[in-house]
Each structure stands twice: as C-alpha cells, then as structure tokens.
Amino acid sequence: MKHLHSSLSLLLTAIPIIAHARVYGSIDELPNRDYDFIVVGGGTAGSVVASRLTENHRFNVLLVEAGPDNEGVLEIQVPGLLNGINSTYDWNYVTEPLPGLNNRTIAYARGHVLGGTSSTNGMVYTRGASDDYDAWARITGDSGWKWDSLYPLIKRHEKWVPPLGGRNITGQYDPQVHGYNGNTLVSLVQSESTEFDRRIIQSTQQVGGEFPFNLDPNSGSPIGVTWNQNTIGNGERSSSATAYLTPEIRRRPNLDIVINTLATKVLPVDQEGFSGQLDMRKVELAHRSGGDARKVLTAKKEVVLSAGSINTPHILLNSGIGNRTELSALGIQTIHELPDVGKGMSDHPSALSVWNSTGSPYPQPGPEALEQWKESRTGPLTNITFSGRPFIWTRISPNESIFEEYGADPSSGENAPHIEIISMDQGNQVWAFIILLTPKSRGSVTLRSSNPFDPPVIDLGLYTHPFDAEAIRIGASYAARFFRAPVWSDYITGLVTPDPDTAPREIFNEVLRSTAGSGSHPTGTAAMSARDKLKEGVVDPDLKVKGVEGIRIVDASVIPLIPTGHTQAAVYIIAERAVDLIREAHRFG
C-alpha cells in the first residue's frame, strides 16, 4: 500500500508538467534561452521572488527546485494529513550527534518540493515582534529592515480569509493588522472552540494578569494568550507554491520552472565585475538523482540563492566561498574567503511538559473525514490539531536570576517574548510544548565532503549555552503556573514530567537533554551585517554576498537575529523586500 501511495503521489505530481508546459521535469528538458535571473530554490522565498520578478514582462526568470512539484499531492494539500507527508517531499536530513542533547541525533525536516518547507510545515503564521525587525535594522545599519518600513510588505504578501463555514471569529483577531489583497492565505480554524480552548482563555482572567489575553499575535506585540493563525485558506494549505506559483503564473512566458534539479555550485563568469570583484552569475545544475551530467547556465543580471538555511551555505561552500582552512581540508579551492558562511545558526529549542487529566482520548478521523474534505473542504482534516488553538507568549521576568547568571537579555526588546507555550489536549493528558524563542546557543552547517550530493554536516548547537536550558526550565515553571489556574482544578490531575519548581536543576536538565528537540526554524547561516563589516556576516543589507558581484541571498539564512515566532512569516517578508531591492537595482536595464 505504501508503494502504491508513493507511486500515485509521483504520478499526480507529473500532471502539471503536461498541463502547464512551463514546468520542466529535469535539466534535459530545459529550452535553450537566456535568463535575466536564476533563482535557486523554489521554497518559501524563492517562489515569491520568481513570481514577483516575472510580473515585469522584461525579466526572464528560471526557478530551480531540487524536489518534485507540489501539485496534486493530497497529503500536502490537506492540513490534517500533515504527519503523513511522504518522505519524497523532505530532504531527510539528520543532525550530527548533539552534545547539548546527550549526543542524540534528530531528524531535521526541510521541504524538498515546490513551496519548500511552506509545503510541509505546521502552517503556523506568526510574524514575531516588531522589536525583532528593528533589531535587524540596528544590526545592518539599514532602516529599511525596521518593522514600520516593512509593514506595507507584510500586508502585501498576506490575504486574510474567513474560515469556511462562516463561524463568528469576532474577538479572535484584529482586522486592522492584516492584509486582504495579497497571496498567502491566512485564517483561523474552521471549527468552533473546544472546552479546552475555552479553559485556556478563561485562565487569562484567573492568573493575576501574568498571562493577559492578546487580540492578535501578529500586531507586532505578541505577548499574551492569542488565538493561533495558520497559512490555511478555504480548507487547504496555503504554501508559497500555491500562493505565488498558481496555474496562471506558471503559464507566464517569461517564467520557466525546472524541478528534480540540484544546484551544485555557483561559478564566476570569465570576466571580473565592474568593481573588480568576482562576478558570480553562473550556476552549475545536475540531476537530483545524481550522475555526472552537468548543465551550466549564466544569469544576465543576478543569481538569487533561496535554498534555505541548510542548503544555501552548502552551495556556497561547495563553490569555494567560505572558511579557507575548512575548505582546503576537503580539497576545495577557495575562490572567496568569507568565514561566516554556515556559521552562527540559531534555532528554537523545545521541550515538553505533560500532565495527566480526566478527559478521554479524541477519536482519530476516519475515511469519511477525507471524503468530507474532498467534497466541501470542511471537517476535522482542515485543522492541524484537535484543540489547543490558543498559544501563550511570555517574557522571562527581570527578577529571575538567569540574567545575572548567564549574561544580558538576548531578546530584541520589551515586546519580544522569550517563551512560546503551545498546549494540546490529548484527552487523558495535557501537553505543553515549551519553546525558547531567544536562544544564546549557536550551531553551524559545514561540508561533509567535496561531493555536492553528500548531505551537509548539521550541528544545531542546541543547549550548548547554559542560558537556554535554564530559560526552558523557567518556561516550564510558567506553564505549570498557568495550568494551576482554578479553571483546571477538575481537569488536570498531576504533573508527569519533572516539576520545574521542585526538581533539582541537574535532574531537570538531564531529562531535558534526553528528550528535548528543535522547532526546525534554522536561521542565520548567511547572515546580514552592516556594509562596512566586510568579513563579518555573509550578505550586506541589500542581501548581496559580500565581496563578490552578481549573487544575492533571499531566505532564512540571512536573518541576523532569530525572530520570536515561527519563521515562515519572516521569510515571506524578507522575500517581498528582496523583490523591491532587486527591482530597484535593475529598473533601468
């Protein structure tokens, strides 16, 4: 059955190639034509860049995607089938043994399909705090990255839609902070609030103002208890592929899309650029399945790397752009030394608190749920969880000793939360995922070998800084306090995981390191920095790779400080600004 399911999915993904004739199945099918821009990576950012640039009929664009097409893949379309997405659509990366996790390795999901991780993620839509973006502006010296400067682009990419079925969502979001004419569909869940949801909201009135209700997490000030918003519209997942690569857009004569194609490296053109720097407008392409066949294409204007926080540094390093010593050790000639490539990676570490409760497990959706979805795009499969739609965002109190013990507050400002708490009702248990949004630990992406088909070495660096474990313990303590509100007295019966308030710190930390995981929100591996810091960071505030010409990076790798929210919204915002920067750079030619 599994093989039949896989074969059916692959058959369905082939249909758009016939229907649209602008999506090519391999490099062998590509026409001989010139491209102004070659966008490497058809993920969250790359699909936006290719779509927006081809709104100008003068720009010819090639979008290169390593994975298959997204169209016709049922488990990608249906939100409730999230956990059944075939491994074909994932890079199937595994981290190195992580010292901060007792040398455990963890699977590290990254989308390997048009739409990238926006086609495979949990569909949570949170922009983070306005202070996050203002910090980017301070770090880069570019006011264009401030929240207020980006706000028109935030609304440009979003299309808020009411949930199908017409339930009343008044008081669950702020209409003023959303866009209504953009591409990415954003909504609240279709189903009515559950008893568990209502208890969460009621708790905000019983805990002394520590966890206030917040009308909308995407106002720029997310702290409080908020209703979760998702990139779901009309009962379906809204990815960058469905939002920005619609059938109409795919038919544009100035857009070509090639799938199943790996970009192995970027190369310099024969002559130097106008500034005397290397001009990196060539891309070497290969069949995703491997082999020696290569095709080298040259962009007339720019190469845009949008391969993501893992694969963008992997491509740069394979191209000889990175740390000279590390490249030489693998026999790779350094063509441009840029030591920070692949360094400084941030991710959101997570841990789980569990309580027993008096409820009963929820029934799993059966075949009839899928039939309902197919007929009307309604029913339980339009949701990604059965309950627990309200999220909790909170700051660590300045009275905690953590800042005295482990140094300055790493958050971007006072409206940025340190902790996110995602609670779920499992019927006979209550789960709370404790997520640290402001980690001090840093990881890296490096090369395993000089073979571009070998997976990169992914070291998340989780819990290598002691601040992070202590912050998670404090977050678990805050969650325990929240669930001690009177409204839970007849539902929660006892804590299963170590009590963060009474367990010795070493015992709590040992359990944490044995069980904790990652939010799968990698950022910063090709980070932005100020223009005058030539060897610090990887790109300048215009997202151009420092010290070379012709190549720009547009994805989460450029983020200099991880946002205090799930990262897909921030990547959409980066992509929209990148489009404006590229258009401005080439408005006269």
Phi, psi and omega per residue, in radians:
M1 nan -0.714 3.141
K2 -1.068 -0.734 -3.140
H3 -1.173 -0.642 3.093
L4 -1.115 -0.760 3.116
H5 -1.053 -0.771 -3.129
S6 -1.121 -0.747 -3.130
S7 -1.137 -0.703 3.112
L8 -1.094 -0.733 3.127
S9 -1.081 -0.768 -3.126
L10 -1.148 -0.652 3.092
L11 -1.105 -0.763 3.140
L12 -1.103 -0.643 -3.123
T13 -1.211 -0.316 -3.136
A14 -1.419 -0.338 -3.045
I15 -1.037 -0.781 -3.117
P16 -1.071 -0.464 3.133
I17 -1.094 -0.689 3.129
I18 -1.293 -0.741 -3.013
A19 -1.220 -0.676 -2.984
H20 -1.781 -0.508 3.097
A21 1.085 0.142 3.046
R22 -1.919 -0.025 3.094
V23 -1.907 2.034 -3.063
Y24 -1.775 2.402 -3.016
G25 -1.339 -0.274 3.133
S26 -2.870 3.002 3.115
I27 -1.144 -0.395 3.138
D28 -1.177 -0.410 -3.083
E29 -1.602 -0.172 -3.069
L30 -1.106 2.388 3.075
P31 -1.281 2.799 3.059
N32 -1.494 1.721 3.130
R33 -2.621 2.822 3.125
D34 -1.585 2.551 3.109
Y35 -2.146 2.371 3.037
D36 -1.266 -0.705 -3.112
F37 -2.288 2.375 2.983
I38 -2.000 2.030 -3.129
V39 -1.767 2.055 -3.095
V40 -1.686 1.914 -3.134
G41 1.939 1.946 3.138
G42 -1.674 0.663 -3.079
G43 -1.570 -2.632 -3.036
T44 -0.971 -0.823 -3.107
A45 -1.485 -0.758 -3.032
G46 -1.069 -0.656 3.113
S47 -1.148 -0.642 3.089
V48 -1.106 -0.838 -3.078
V49 -1.079 -0.832 -3.118
A50 -1.109 -0.711 -3.120
S51 -1.171 -0.837 -3.089
R52 -1.175 -0.717 -3.113
L53 -1.125 -0.613 -3.118
T54 -1.408 0.029 2.921
E55 -1.133 -0.427 3.038
N56 -1.616 1.996 -3.044
H57 -1.143 -0.249 3.125
R58 -1.339 -0.291 -3.069
F59 -1.732 2.124 2.997
N60 -1.687 2.262 -3.013
V61 -2.241 2.385 2.961
L62 -1.933 2.201 3.064
L63 -1.860 2.145 -3.060
V64 -1.891 2.144 3.115
E65 -2.172 2.274 -3.128
A66 -1.249 -0.570 -3.084
G67 -1.574 -3.025 3.110
P68 -1.434 -3.089 3.082
D69 -1.305 2.714 3.113
N70 -1.570 -0.348 -2.977
E71 -1.200 2.417 3.097
G72 1.411 0.064 -3.130
V73 -1.606 1.823 -2.980
L74 -1.044 -0.761 -3.053
E75 -1.227 -0.296 3.005
I76 -1.440 -0.680 -3.138
Q77 -1.141 -0.757 -2.964
V78 -1.530 2.016 -3.097
P79 -0.953 -0.709 -3.065
G80 -1.286 -0.128 3.084
L81 -1.700 0.296 -3.093
L82 -0.859 -0.804 -3.055
N83 -1.349 -0.045 3.122
G84 -1.882 0.221 -3.126
I85 -1.141 2.255 -3.086
N86 -1.079 2.512 -3.113
S87 -1.131 -0.233 3.030
T88 -0.963 -0.543 -3.020
Y89 -1.694 0.317 3.102
D90 -2.287 2.605 3.081
W91 -1.282 -0.227 3.098
N92 0.995 0.704 3.102
Y93 -1.318 2.610 3.026
V94 -2.262 2.333 -3.126
T95 -1.233 2.932 2.937
E96 -1.237 2.829 2.984
P97 -0.966 2.245 -2.999
L98 -1.819 1.991 -3.127
P99 -0.959 -0.641 -3.129
G100 -1.253 -0.196 3.094
L101 -2.041 0.642 -3.130
N102 0.956 0.688 3.084
N103 1.103 0.433 3.006
R104 -1.357 2.611 2.913
T105 -1.726 2.659 3.074
I106 -2.340 2.539 3.032
A107 -1.146 2.452 -3.046
Y108 -2.222 1.698 -3.003
A109 -1.242 2.274 3.030
R110 -2.468 2.309 -3.079
G111 -1.147 2.307 -3.110
H112 -2.155 1.159 -2.982
V113 -3.005 2.748 3.026
L114 -0.970 2.337 -2.999
G115 1.690 -0.268 3.097
G116 0.987 -2.451 -3.077
T117 -1.239 -0.308 3.033
S118 -1.184 -0.284 3.061
S119 -1.535 -0.200 -3.030
T120 -2.268 -0.074 -3.008
N121 -1.452 -3.032 -3.114
G122 -1.433 0.047 2.987
M123 1.167 0.326 3.097
V124 -1.344 2.315 -3.127
Y125 -1.986 1.777 3.081
T126 -2.415 2.227 -3.072
R127 -1.423 -0.344 -2.992
G128 1.585 -2.922 -3.088
A129 -1.652 2.632 3.060
S130 -1.039 -0.578 3.115
D131 -1.058 -0.536 3.125
D132 -1.039 -0.840 -3.086
Y133 -1.258 -0.618 3.058
D134 -1.108 -0.578 3.059
A135 -1.163 -0.669 3.067
W136 -1.031 -0.719 3.135
A137 -1.113 -0.708 3.109
R138 -1.151 -0.744 -3.105
I139 -1.126 -0.708 -3.068
T140 -1.592 -0.261 -3.048
G141 1.249 0.388 -3.082
D142 -2.188 1.939 -3.096
S143 -1.174 -0.233 3.103
G144 -1.129 -0.288 3.114
W145 -1.623 0.028 3.084
K146 -1.176 2.651 3.131
W147 -0.950 -0.826 -3.107
D148 -1.106 -0.603 3.120
S149 -1.227 -0.625 -3.092
L150 -1.442 -0.265 -2.981
Y151 -0.971 -0.718 3.079
P152 -1.077 -0.574 3.123
L153 -1.299 -0.569 3.070
I154 -1.033 -0.798 3.134
K155 -1.292 -0.463 -3.118
R156 -1.149 -0.604 -3.057
H157 -1.504 -0.299 -2.983
E158 -1.726 2.509 2.979
K159 -2.269 1.677 3.129
W160 -1.224 2.313 3.116
V161 -2.294 2.534 3.075
P162 -1.259 2.657 3.098
P163 -1.172 2.497 3.078
L164 -1.023 2.546 -3.132
G165 1.816 -0.357 3.005
G166 1.333 0.384 3.122
R167 -1.117 2.700 -3.097
N168 -1.368 2.024 3.139
I169 -1.901 0.232 3.067
T170 -1.010 2.321 -3.140
G171 1.489 0.084 3.111
Q172 -1.989 -0.038 3.078
Y173 -2.826 2.890 3.132
D174 -1.875 1.884 -3.102
P175 -1.008 -0.439 -3.024
Q176 -1.285 -0.312 -3.036
V177 -1.785 0.231 -3.091
H178 -2.067 2.758 3.037
G179 -1.706 2.641 -3.045
Y180 -2.207 -0.008 -3.072
N181 -2.209 0.272 -3.078
G182 -1.580 -2.684 -3.036
N183 -1.868 -0.799 -3.026
T184 -1.392 2.074 -3.134
L185 -1.329 2.304 3.139
V186 -2.311 2.419 -3.079
S187 -2.759 3.048 2.926
L188 -1.688 2.889 -3.087
V189 -1.149 2.705 -3.130
Q190 -1.240 -0.702 -2.968
S191 -1.321 2.719 3.100
E192 -1.205 2.802 3.125
S193 -1.057 2.500 3.062
T194 -1.573 3.019 3.071
E195 -1.060 -0.653 3.112
F196 -1.113 -0.771 3.095
D197 -1.016 -0.774 -3.082
R198 -1.169 -0.598 3.072
R199 -1.111 -0.701 3.124
I200 -1.053 -0.823 -3.131
I201 -1.136 -0.679 3.132
Q202 -1.142 -0.550 3.137
S203 -1.060 -0.521 -3.117
T204 -1.063 -0.369 -3.127
Q205 -1.643 -0.023 -3.004
Q206 -2.088 0.030 -3.042
V207 -2.043 0.543 2.966
G208 1.147 0.515 3.092
G209 1.395 0.039 -3.118
E210 -1.231 -0.522 -3.128
F211 -2.214 1.328 -3.069
P212 -1.261 2.671 3.012
F213 -1.225 2.392 3.120
N214 -2.153 2.159 -3.018
L215 -1.081 -0.618 -3.070
D216 -2.636 2.165 -3.132
P217 -1.277 -0.198 -3.044
N218 -1.824 0.367 3.097
S219 -1.419 -0.154 -2.997
G220 1.745 -0.233 3.092
S221 -2.216 1.474 -2.958
P222 -1.463 -0.143 -2.971
I223 -1.098 2.323 -3.133
G224 2.266 -2.883 3.102
V225 -1.803 2.122 -3.007
T226 -2.267 2.697 3.011
W227 -1.359 2.347 -3.097
N228 -1.255 2.336 3.058
Q229 -1.913 2.567 -3.020
N230 -2.316 2.698 3.013
T231 -1.458 1.167 3.099
I232 -2.296 2.338 3.088
G233 -2.498 2.357 3.128
N234 0.966 0.627 3.063
G235 1.438 0.028 -3.083
E236 -2.163 2.704 2.990
R237 -1.064 2.385 3.006
S238 -1.917 1.841 3.118
S239 -1.820 3.042 3.077
S240 -1.143 -0.460 3.111
A241 -1.267 -0.794 3.140
T242 -1.250 -0.511 -3.067
A243 -1.486 -0.628 -3.009
Y244 -2.009 -0.185 3.117
L245 -2.186 0.964 3.115
T246 -1.179 2.881 3.092
P247 -0.927 -0.673 3.127
E248 -1.128 -0.756 -3.139
I249 -1.174 -0.666 3.123
R250 -1.088 -0.440 -3.134
R251 -1.466 -0.018 3.128
R252 -1.055 2.336 -3.113
P253 -1.199 -0.280 -3.123
N254 -1.770 0.243 3.097
L255 -2.204 2.151 2.965
D256 -2.015 2.468 3.090
I257 -2.171 2.223 3.048
V258 -2.073 2.248 -3.117
I259 -1.905 3.045 3.138
N260 0.977 0.608 -3.018
T261 -2.323 2.145 -3.117
L262 -1.687 2.229 2.959
A263 -1.451 1.996 -3.052
T264 -1.518 -0.583 3.132
K265 -2.910 2.850 2.939
V266 -1.827 2.609 -3.020
L267 -2.304 2.679 3.053
P268 -1.367 2.545 2.986
V269 -1.298 3.019 -2.987
D270 -1.154 -0.611 -3.095
Q271 -1.835 2.753 3.075
E272 -1.283 2.810 3.081
G273 -1.320 3.136 -3.093
F274 -1.053 -0.525 -3.102
S275 -1.557 0.041 -3.076
G276 1.476 0.043 3.116
Q277 -1.563 2.856 3.048
L278 -1.028 2.385 3.138
D279 -1.820 1.828 -2.944
M280 -1.750 1.164 -3.089
R281 -1.906 0.224 3.068
K282 -1.797 2.521 3.085
V283 -2.236 2.285 3.053
E284 -1.676 2.197 -3.093
L285 -2.022 2.630 3.134
A286 -2.503 2.833 3.031
H287 -1.146 2.368 3.141
R288 -1.047 -0.525 -3.102
S289 -1.304 -0.152 3.110
G290 1.867 -2.904 -3.110
G291 1.742 3.029 -3.059
D292 -1.589 -0.186 -3.084
A293 -1.117 2.341 3.117
R294 -2.357 2.605 3.042
K295 -2.326 2.202 -3.128
V296 -1.912 2.174 3.123
L297 -2.089 2.617 3.141
T298 -2.067 2.196 3.055
A299 -1.397 2.377 3.137
K300 -1.239 -0.523 -3.097
K301 -2.010 -1.039 -3.072
E302 -2.644 2.652 2.826
V303 -1.734 2.321 3.098
V304 -2.000 1.995 3.082
L305 -1.521 2.029 3.102
S306 -2.319 0.780 -3.057
A307 -1.546 -0.054 3.085
G308 1.696 2.973 -3.018
S309 -1.159 -0.324 3.074
I310 -1.639 -0.883 -2.985
N311 -1.470 -0.422 3.065
T312 -1.103 -0.890 3.080
P313 -1.132 -0.537 3.099
H314 -1.063 -0.755 3.118
I315 -1.173 -0.786 3.141
L316 -1.039 -0.792 -3.114
L317 -1.146 -0.732 3.071
N318 -1.102 -0.390 3.128
S319 -1.491 -0.114 -3.099
G320 1.569 0.379 3.092
I321 -1.963 1.921 -3.108
G322 2.854 -2.606 -3.135
N323 -1.378 2.088 -3.037
R324 -1.028 -0.765 -3.094
T325 -1.107 -0.780 -3.122
E326 -1.192 -0.664 3.118
L327 -1.172 -0.755 -3.129
S328 -1.072 -0.615 3.140
A329 -1.103 -0.378 3.112
L330 -1.806 0.111 3.124
G331 1.346 0.375 3.138
I332 -1.748 2.230 3.124
Q333 -1.271 2.260 3.092
T334 -1.402 2.082 3.070
I335 -1.714 -0.336 3.075
H336 -2.755 2.064 -3.094
E337 -1.452 2.130 3.138
L338 -2.526 1.540 -2.900
P339 -1.072 -0.422 -3.037
D340 -1.477 -0.008 3.102
V341 -1.068 2.162 3.129
G342 1.451 -0.068 -3.099
K343 -1.736 2.923 3.016
G344 1.256 0.426 -3.103
M345 -1.219 2.334 3.023
S346 -1.988 2.546 2.995
D347 -2.512 2.877 3.130
H348 -1.629 1.862 3.072
P349 -1.247 2.606 -3.100
S350 -2.364 2.734 3.089
A351 -2.539 2.912 -3.044
L352 -2.163 2.240 2.946
S353 -1.854 2.447 -3.058
V354 -2.312 2.372 3.035
W355 -2.154 2.540 2.925
N356 -1.332 2.638 -3.126
S357 -2.516 3.001 -3.023
T358 -1.615 0.046 -3.098
G359 -1.405 -3.091 3.100
S360 -2.071 2.595 3.139
P361 -1.030 2.526 3.116
Y362 -1.294 2.506 3.039
P363 -1.204 2.495 3.115
Q364 -1.391 2.505 3.105
P365 -1.060 2.383 3.122
G366 -1.732 -2.990 -3.118
P367 -0.999 -0.521 -3.124
E368 -1.142 -0.490 3.109
A369 -1.157 -0.696 3.110
L370 -1.181 -0.669 3.096
E371 -1.120 -0.699 3.092
Q372 -1.081 -0.750 3.120
W373 -1.074 -0.756 -3.112
K374 -1.119 -0.627 -3.079
E375 -1.384 -0.658 -2.969
S376 -2.381 -0.026 -3.056
R377 0.992 0.632 3.090
T378 -2.226 3.067 3.063
G379 1.800 -3.074 -3.023
P380 -1.116 -0.421 -3.113
L381 -1.384 -0.007 3.021
T382 -1.464 -0.110 3.129
N383 -1.877 2.782 3.079
I384 -1.830 -0.228 2.988
T385 -2.449 2.751 3.123
F386 -1.313 -0.484 -3.078
S387 -2.816 -3.060 3.116
G388 1.366 0.535 -3.124
R389 -1.138 -0.522 3.057
P390 -1.246 2.338 3.072
F391 -1.855 2.682 3.115
I392 -1.998 2.261 3.112
W393 -2.167 2.179 -3.043
T394 -2.552 2.723 3.066
R395 -1.747 2.606 3.023
I396 -1.286 2.298 -3.109
S397 -1.056 2.427 3.080
P398 -1.121 -0.220 3.116
N399 -1.415 -0.218 3.094
E400 -1.180 2.580 -3.096
S401 -1.356 -0.085 -3.040
I402 -1.017 -0.618 -3.094
F403 -1.326 -0.490 3.028
E404 -1.286 -0.640 -3.092
E405 -1.328 -0.702 -2.922
Y406 -2.169 0.267 2.988
G407 1.707 -3.014 -2.972
A408 -1.073 2.684 3.077
D409 -1.051 2.128 -3.115
P410 -1.452 -0.038 -3.098
S411 -1.283 2.845 -3.079
S412 -1.387 -0.317 -3.106
G413 2.971 -3.126 -3.001
E414 -1.290 -0.269 3.086
N415 -1.727 0.185 3.107
A416 -1.753 2.147 3.120
P417 -1.286 2.610 2.991
H418 -1.513 -0.548 -2.946
I419 -2.237 2.405 2.950
E420 -2.016 2.371 3.100
I421 -2.135 2.025 3.106
I422 -1.874 1.956 -3.092
S423 -1.791 2.554 -3.117
M424 -2.398 2.376 3.076
D425 -1.605 1.984 3.111
Q426 -1.699 0.222 -3.134
G427 1.535 -1.326 3.117
N428 -1.637 0.042 3.050
Q429 -2.546 2.714 2.959
V430 -1.986 2.239 3.098
W431 -1.899 2.516 3.014
A432 -2.364 2.024 3.054
F433 -1.465 2.144 3.130
I434 -1.742 2.040 -3.036
I435 -2.078 2.193 3.089
L436 -1.540 2.063 -3.067
L437 -1.584 -0.212 -3.043
T438 -2.241 1.063 -3.062
P439 -1.251 2.641 2.990
K440 -1.721 -0.290 3.115
S441 -1.218 2.623 3.103
R442 -2.341 2.558 3.124
G443 -2.133 -2.846 -3.079
S444 -2.744 2.805 2.970
V445 -2.154 2.127 3.133
T446 -2.296 3.062 -3.118
L447 -1.517 2.512 3.017
R448 -1.499 -0.580 -3.128
S449 -2.830 -3.068 3.086
S450 -1.520 0.054 3.118
N451 -1.536 2.011 -3.073
P452 -1.146 -0.242 3.108
F453 -1.482 -0.227 3.076
D454 -1.304 2.408 3.129
P455 -1.142 2.628 3.128
P456 -1.231 2.878 3.029
V457 -1.535 1.993 -3.078
I458 -1.886 1.939 3.081
D459 -2.034 1.794 -3.075
L460 -1.214 -0.381 -3.131
G461 1.158 0.324 -3.063
L462 -1.051 2.373 3.074
Y463 1.040 0.426 3.031
T464 -1.420 -0.285 2.993
H465 -1.828 2.269 -3.046
P466 -1.103 -0.360 3.095
F467 -0.966 -0.690 -2.950
D468 -1.196 -0.774 3.113
A469 -1.113 -0.708 3.131
E470 -1.183 -0.651 3.107
A471 -1.130 -0.680 3.086
I472 -1.123 -0.714 3.105
R473 -1.057 -0.749 3.113
I474 -1.116 -0.728 3.095
G475 -1.069 -0.690 3.093
A476 -1.150 -0.622 3.077
S477 -1.124 -0.719 3.118
Y478 -1.146 -0.683 3.115
A479 -1.112 -0.734 3.120
A480 -1.076 -0.678 3.118
R481 -1.151 -0.701 3.128
F482 -1.061 -0.773 -3.075
F483 -1.449 0.088 2.951
R484 -1.636 0.064 3.070
A485 -1.029 2.583 -3.068
P486 -0.939 -0.533 -3.077
V487 -1.107 -0.306 -3.115
W488 -1.677 -0.008 -2.980
S489 -1.087 -0.528 3.140
D490 -1.721 0.162 -3.075
Y491 -2.137 -0.850 -3.137
I492 -1.575 2.247 -3.047
T493 -1.875 -0.325 3.136
G494 2.968 2.686 -3.123
L495 -1.434 2.319 3.129
V496 -1.615 -0.792 -3.135
T497 -1.368 2.862 -3.095
P498 -0.955 2.411 3.137
D499 -1.254 2.055 -3.088
P500 -1.147 -0.295 -3.097
D501 -1.636 -0.367 -3.066
T502 -2.118 -0.457 -3.134
A503 -1.191 2.427 3.044
P504 -0.969 2.500 -3.057
R505 -0.979 -0.682 -3.097
E506 -1.156 -0.600 3.109
I507 -1.246 -0.776 3.103
F508 -1.016 -0.812 -3.097
N509 -1.151 -0.611 3.138
E510 -1.155 -0.768 3.073
V511 -1.115 -0.720 3.111
L512 -1.000 -0.876 -3.080
R513 -1.189 -0.400 -3.137
S514 -1.502 -0.265 -3.026
T515 -2.242 -0.319 -3.003
A516 -1.182 2.833 3.128
G517 -2.453 -2.707 -3.031
S518 -2.236 2.651 3.029
G519 -1.386 -0.077 -3.082
S520 0.964 0.834 3.109
H521 -2.148 1.087 -3.082
P522 -1.242 2.398 3.131
T523 -2.518 2.859 2.839
G524 1.519 0.120 -3.070
T525 -1.425 -0.071 3.003
A526 -2.549 1.007 -2.840
A527 -1.240 2.653 2.992
M528 -1.236 2.568 2.964
S529 -2.624 3.051 -3.090
A530 -1.123 2.684 -3.073
R531 -1.062 -0.626 -3.040
D532 -1.436 -0.067 3.092
K533 -1.680 1.437 -2.920
L534 -1.180 -0.542 -3.109
K535 -1.927 0.201 3.090
E536 -1.953 2.276 -3.037
G537 1.356 -3.028 -3.073
V538 -2.152 -0.641 3.134
V539 -2.147 2.736 3.068
D540 -1.493 3.133 -3.090
P541 -1.094 -0.316 3.053
D542 -1.546 0.095 3.083
L543 1.287 0.283 3.066
K544 -1.487 2.380 3.108
V545 -1.095 2.280 -3.048
K546 -1.209 2.323 3.014
G547 1.525 -0.043 3.057
V548 -2.334 2.955 3.097
E549 -2.022 2.773 2.926
G550 1.506 0.051 -3.104
I551 -2.382 2.318 -3.118
R552 -2.254 2.585 3.133
I553 -1.995 2.272 -3.111
V554 -2.382 1.586 3.039
D555 -3.023 -2.996 -3.065
A556 -1.188 -0.264 -3.136
S557 -1.126 -0.381 -3.087
V558 -1.457 -0.149 -3.053
I559 -1.175 2.115 -3.087
P560 -1.466 -0.327 3.098
L561 -2.532 2.094 -3.014
I562 -1.040 2.346 -3.119
P563 -1.262 2.735 -3.134
T564 -1.573 1.025 3.115
G565 -3.012 3.014 3.068
H566 -1.143 2.486 -2.785
T567 -1.465 -0.197 -3.027
Q568 -1.117 -0.643 3.132
A569 -1.096 -0.742 3.118
A570 -1.072 -0.638 -3.141
V571 -1.192 -0.702 3.047
Y572 -1.020 -0.740 -3.123
I573 -1.140 -0.772 3.090
I574 -1.025 -0.775 -3.103
A575 -1.110 -0.711 3.137
E576 -1.142 -0.675 3.103
R577 -1.219 -0.671 3.125
A578 -1.017 -0.703 3.117
V579 -1.030 -0.777 3.123
D580 -1.123 -0.690 3.107
L581 -1.110 -0.728 3.141
I582 -1.189 -0.765 3.120
R583 -1.040 -0.754 -3.134
E584 -1.122 -0.675 -3.122
A585 -1.176 -0.421 -3.039
H586 -2.173 0.477 -3.068
R587 -1.254 -0.336 -3.129
F588 -1.850 0.147 -3.132
G589 3.139 nan nan
